[in-house]
Amino acid sequence: MIRKEYLLTPGPTPIPSEVSLVQAEPIIHHRTPAYTELFVRLVEDLKKVLLTENEVLTFAASGTGAMEGAVANCFSPGDRVLVAAGGKFGLRFAEIAKAYGMEVELYEYPWDEAADPEVIARYLREKRDIKGVFLTHSETSTGVVNDVRAVGEVVSETPAILVVDSISGAGALELRTDAWKVDVLVTGSQKALMTPPGLAAAAVSPKAWEYVEKAESPSYYFSFKKALKKYRSDSPETPFTPAVSLVKAMSAAVRLLLEEGLEEAWERHRVLALCTRAAVQALGLELFPKVLERAYAVTAVKAPQGIKGGDIVRHMNRMHGVIIAGGQDRLKGKIFRIGHVGYYHFFDMVVAVTALELTLRSLGYPAELGSGVAAMERLYWELTEGKEAPG
C-alpha cells in the first residue's frame, strides 16, 4: 500500500510549496547586493510580523540559539534573573541562565496552568535586584499560552527587562512586541513562520540594548553587538556565513503570512484549535491545559486511562502515516499533542482526528467513529457561518 505522511506536530511543521521551491534555486553568495536585498527584506518583514520597530537580529540556529543569545548578551555572571517555567521550554531558559553563571529565581507553576502576573510582580517587589524576567509565550510542551501583555506591564514598571520565547507563538497567536513592552523577543523558523528549522531571530528593545552594553558574559557567534554592527553597515549582512537557502525560504514564507494578514492568521489558528478541541472532547477525551485562553498553537490531550500517549503517537504514525507528538519530560506517556501551528487548514485537522478515532478503537478505547469529525465540522460551520474562511 502507498504510504502518505501527514505532519501534524507542533514543530517542525509543513512547508508551503512556494517556500520549498525557492530553496531549489541556485545559491547566491552572501556578500553580494542580491543577498543584501533579500536579507533586508526579510528583516523588515519580520518586524511587521512581530509588530515591532526594535532591531531584529537573525542567526543560523534553532530558536534555542536566540534564547542563549538573549541570556549571554543581556546579562553578566552573578546577575539575578527570574524564570517563569511551566513546561520543558520554560525550564530551558533556567538551564541556559545557570550555564552562564546567573542566580536563577525559579517560579515554577503547574504545567497545566499559566504563569500568574501577580506572582511575578511579587518577586520583583521582594527582590529588587532581579535584572531580567524570562517568560514563554506559547509553551509547546503543554499547550499553555501565557499572558505576555499582562507580564509586560508588570516588568515595564521596574528596571528589569522582559525576555520572551515566542518560538511557537509568533505568526500564530496575537503578539504585539512593542505594545506589550517585550524587551527581547526570540522566535524560530520551523513553526508558524512556515520554514524548515535552522533560523532564529531576536527583536531587541532600546531598554535591552542598555543591558547589552553593560553585559559581561562571553558571546561570540551569538553576539548581538556584532550582528547589529553588520546590519547597520553600508551593505547590511550577518557577521558570519548565513543559511542562505533558509533566508530565501523564510523571506517567501513571511511574505505569504503578511499577504494572509496577521489578524487573519491569528483567527485561522483560533478556529483550528477550537475545532480540534471540540473533536477530542466529543470522543470523551480530556484536554490537558486548565487554561485554554489564547492556547491556539497546539492541542494537548490527556491519554485515556490504560493507554499510553506514546502508543497513540506510534500507532497513528505506523498505521495511518499521521505524525503527532507525545508528551515531553514529566508528561511523557501522559499526553499527546496535535499541532496546528503554521501551514494548516481545517481539512488537515479532519485527517488528524480521523486517524485518532481509528487509533483509539484499535487500542481498545470505545471511540465512536465519526463523532469527533462531526463535532468539529459543526463547530467549523458555526465559526465560519458556512462560508470559506481562514483555516
C-alpha positions in Angstrom: 0.0 0.0 0.0 1.2 3.5 -0.8 2.2 5.4 2.3 1.4 9.1 2.6 2.6 11.0 5.6 0.8 13.9 7.3 2.9 16.0 9.5 0.8 17.3 12.4 3.3 18.0 15.1 3.8 21.4 16.8 7.2 21.8 15.1 8.6 21.3 12.6 5.5 21.9 10.6 4.6 21.6 6.9 6.1 24.0 4.4 4.2 25.7 1.6 5.3 24.7 -1.9 6.4 28.2 -2.7 8.7 28.1 0.3 10.1 24.7 -0.6 10.8 25.7 -4.2 12.9 28.8 -3.5 15.3 26.6 -1.7 16.0 24.7 -5.0 17.0 27.9 -6.8 20.8 28.5 -7.5 22.7 29.5 -4.4 23.8 33.2 -4.1 26.8 34.5 -2.4 26.1 36.1 1.0 28.4 39.1 0.4 26.6 40.4 -2.7 24.0 43.1 -3.4 21.5 40.3 -4.3 21.8 38.8 -0.8 21.8 42.1 0.9 18.5 43.0 -0.7 17.0 39.6 0.3 18.3 39.9 3.8 17.0 43.4 4.4 13.6 42.5 3.0 13.4 39.5 5.4 14.3 41.6 8.5 11.9 44.4 7.6 9.1 41.8 7.0 9.9 40.1 10.3 9.4 43.4 12.1 5.9 43.6 10.6 5.1 40.1 11.8 6.4 40.8 15.3 4.8 44.2 15.3 8.0 45.9 16.4 10.2 48.9 15.5 13.0 47.3 17.5 16.2 46.0 15.9 15.7 42.4 14.7 18.8 40.2 14.6 18.9 36.8 12.8 21.1 33.8 13.5 21.7 30.4 11.7 20.4 28.3 14.6 17.3 26.8 16.1 15.3 29.0 18.3 17.4 27.9 21.3 20.3 29.8 19.8 18.4 33.0 20.1 17.4 32.0 23.6 21.0 31.6 24.5 21.9 34.8 22.7 19.4 36.7 24.9 20.9 35.3 28.1 24.5 35.8 27.1 24.2 39.3 25.6 21.9 40.9 28.2 23.3 39.7 31.5 26.5 39.0 33.4 27.6 36.1 35.7 26.1 36.6 39.1 23.1 38.6 37.9 19.8 37.6 39.5 17.1 36.7 36.9 13.5 35.3 37.3 12.4 32.5 35.1 8.7 31.6 34.9 8.6 28.0 34.0 5.5 25.8 33.4 6.9 23.4 30.9 10.0 22.0 29.2 10.9 25.2 27.3 10.4 27.5 30.3 12.9 25.3 32.2 15.3 25.6 29.2 15.7 29.3 29.9 16.6 28.4 33.5 19.2 25.9 32.3 20.8 28.4 30.0 20.9 31.1 32.6 22.5 28.7 35.1 25.1 27.7 32.4 26.1 31.4 32.2 26.6 31.7 36.0 23.4 33.6 36.8 21.5 33.5 40.1 18.2 32.0 38.9 14.9 32.6 40.8 12.7 29.8 39.5 9.0 30.5 39.6 7.7 27.1 38.6 3.9 26.9 38.2 1.8 23.8 37.4 2.3 22.6 33.9 -1.4 22.7 33.1 -1.7 26.3 34.1 -0.4 29.7 33.0 2.0 32.0 34.8 0.4 34.4 37.2 1.5 38.0 36.6 0.8 38.9 40.2 3.3 36.3 41.3 5.9 37.8 39.0 5.1 41.2 40.4 5.6 39.9 43.9 9.0 38.5 43.0 10.0 41.9 41.6 8.9 43.7 44.7 10.6 41.4 47.1 13.9 41.0 45.2 14.6 44.3 43.6 18.0 43.2 42.2 16.2 41.0 39.6 17.6 42.2 36.3 15.6 40.0 33.9 12.3 38.1 33.7 12.1 35.2 31.3 8.7 34.0 30.0 7.5 31.5 27.5 4.7 32.9 25.3 3.4 29.6 23.9 4.7 26.6 25.9 4.7 23.9 23.2 5.2 21.1 25.6 1.9 21.7 27.4 -0.3 23.7 25.0 -0.5 26.6 27.5 -0.2 30.2 26.4 0.9 32.9 28.9 -0.4 36.4 29.1 2.6 38.3 27.8 0.7 41.5 27.7 0.0 41.5 31.5 3.5 40.4 32.4 4.9 43.1 30.1 3.0 45.8 32.1 4.4 44.4 35.4 8.0 44.3 34.2 8.0 47.6 32.5 7.4 49.4 35.8 10.8 48.1 37.1 14.4 48.3 35.9 14.3 44.7 34.8 13.8 43.6 31.2 11.3 41.1 29.8 12.7 38.3 27.6 10.0 36.2 25.8 10.3 33.0 23.9 7.7 33.1 21.2 9.1 30.4 19.0 5.8 28.7 18.6 3.7 31.8 19.1 4.9 34.4 16.6 2.8 34.3 13.5 0.1 32.1 15.0 -1.0 33.9 18.1 -1.7 37.5 18.9 1.7 39.1 19.6 2.4 42.8 19.8 6.1 43.1 20.8 6.3 46.8 21.3 2.8 47.4 22.6 3.2 44.6 25.1 6.6 46.0 26.3 8.6 42.9 25.4 12.3 43.8 25.6 13.8 40.7 23.9 11.5 38.6 21.7 13.0 35.4 20.3 11.5 33.2 17.7 12.4 30.4 15.2 11.7 29.4 11.7 10.1 26.0 11.9 6.6 26.7 13.3 4.2 29.5 12.3 6.8 31.0 10.2 6.5 28.0 7.9 10.2 27.5 7.2 12.5 24.5 7.8 14.4 24.5 11.1 17.6 26.5 11.3 16.9 30.2 11.5 16.4 32.1 14.7 15.6 35.8 15.3 15.6 38.2 18.2 13.9 41.6 18.5 15.8 43.8 20.9 14.4 47.0 22.6 16.3 50.1 23.4 16.0 49.2 27.1 17.5 45.8 26.4 20.3 47.4 24.4 21.3 49.3 27.6 21.8 45.9 29.2 23.7 44.6 26.2 26.2 47.5 26.5 26.9 46.5 30.2 26.8 42.7 29.9 30.0 40.8 30.7 29.0 37.2 29.7 31.1 35.7 26.9 29.5 35.8 23.5 31.0 35.3 20.0 28.7 33.6 17.4 25.5 34.9 19.1 26.9 38.4 19.7 24.1 40.9 19.4 26.7 43.7 19.1 28.4 42.1 16.1 25.0 41.3 14.5 23.8 44.9 14.8 27.0 46.4 13.6 26.9 44.3 10.5 23.3 45.0 9.8 23.9 48.8 10.2 26.8 48.8 7.8 26.7 50.2 4.3 25.9 46.7 3.0 23.7 45.0 5.6 24.7 41.4 6.3 25.5 39.0 9.1 28.9 38.7 10.8 29.2 35.0 9.8 28.0 32.9 6.9 24.2 32.8 6.9 21.9 29.9 6.0 21.3 31.5 2.6 18.7 29.0 1.4 16.8 29.3 4.7 16.8 33.0 4.4 15.3 32.7 1.0 12.7 30.3 2.3 11.7 32.4 5.3 11.5 35.5 3.2 9.0 33.8 1.0 7.1 32.3 4.0 6.9 35.6 5.8 5.5 37.3 2.6 2.8 34.6 2.5 1.9 35.3 6.1 1.7 39.1 5.6 -0.4 38.5 2.4 -2.8 36.5 4.5 -2.8 39.2 7.2 -1.7 38.8 10.8 -5.2 39.0 12.3 -6.5 36.6 9.7 -3.6 34.2 10.6 -4.4 34.5 14.3 -8.1 33.8 13.6 -7.2 30.8 11.5 -5.2 29.3 14.3 -8.0 30.0 16.8 -10.6 28.3 14.6 -8.3 25.2 14.1 -7.7 24.9 17.8 -11.4 25.2 18.8 -12.4 22.7 16.2 -9.7 20.2 17.3 -10.7 20.6 20.9 -14.4 20.0 20.1 -13.4 16.8 18.3 -11.3 15.3 21.1 -13.9 16.2 23.7 -16.7 14.6 21.6 -14.6 11.4 21.8 -14.7 11.6 25.6 -11.1 12.7 26.0 -9.9 15.4 28.4 -7.8 18.4 27.3 -4.6 18.8 29.3 -4.3 22.5 30.0 -6.7 24.1 32.6 -6.1 27.4 31.0 -7.3 27.4 27.4 -7.4 31.1 26.7 -5.1 32.1 23.8 -3.8 28.5 23.5 -4.2 28.1 19.8 -0.9 26.7 18.6 -1.2 23.1 19.8 -3.9 20.9 21.3 -2.6 18.8 24.2 -4.8 15.9 25.3 -4.6 13.5 28.2 -4.2 9.9 27.2 -7.2 7.8 28.2 -6.8 5.5 31.2 -5.0 2.3 30.3 -3.4 3.7 27.1 0.0 5.5 26.9 0.3 8.7 25.0 3.3 7.2 23.2 1.3 4.3 22.0 -1.3 6.6 20.4 1.5 8.5 18.7 3.2 5.4 17.4 0.0 3.8 16.1 -1.1 6.9 14.3 2.3 7.1 12.6 2.8 3.4 11.8 -0.8 2.6 10.7 -2.1 5.9 9.2 1.0 8.0 8.4 -0.2 10.8 10.7 2.6 12.2 12.7 1.7 13.9 16.0 3.7 14.5 19.1 3.8 12.8 22.5 4.4 14.3 26.0 7.8 15.6 27.0 9.8 15.3 30.2 7.4 14.7 33.1 4.4 14.5 30.7 5.9 11.6 28.7 3.3 8.9 28.2 0.6 11.1 29.8 -0.5 13.3 27.0 -0.3 13.5 23.2 -0.2 16.7 21.2 -1.8 17.6 17.8 -0.1 20.6 16.1 -1.9 23.2 14.1 0.7 25.9 14.2 1.7 27.2 10.7 0.7 26.0 7.3 -2.5 24.2 8.2 -6.1 24.2 7.0 -9.3 22.8 8.6 -9.1 19.7 6.4 -5.7 18.8 7.8 -7.3 18.6 11.2 -10.0 16.3 9.8 -7.3 13.9 8.8 -5.7 14.1 12.3 -9.0 13.4 14.1 -10.0 10.6 11.7 -6.7 8.9 12.4 -7.1 9.5 16.1 -10.6 7.9 16.1 -9.3 4.8 14.3 -6.3 4.5 16.5 -8.3 4.8 19.7 -10.5 2.0 18.5 -7.5 -0.2 17.6 -6.0 0.4 21.1 -9.2 -0.6 22.9 -10.8 2.7 23.6 -14.5 2.8 22.8 -14.4 5.7 20.3 -17.5 6.2 18.3 -16.1 6.5 14.7 -17.1 9.8 13.1 -18.2 11.5 16.3 -15.1 13.7 16.6 -15.1 14.7 13.0 -18.8 15.5 13.2 -18.3 17.7 16.2 -15.5 19.7 14.5 -17.5 20.1 11.3 -20.4 21.5 13.2 -18.2 24.0 15.0 -16.4 25.0 11.9 -19.7 25.7 10.2 -20.8 27.9 13.2 -17.5 29.7 13.4 -17.3 30.5 9.6 -21.1 30.8 9.0 -20.9 28.1 6.4 -18.6 30.1 4.2 -15.0 29.6 3.2 -12.9 31.2 5.9 -9.3 31.2 7.2 -8.5 27.7 8.4 
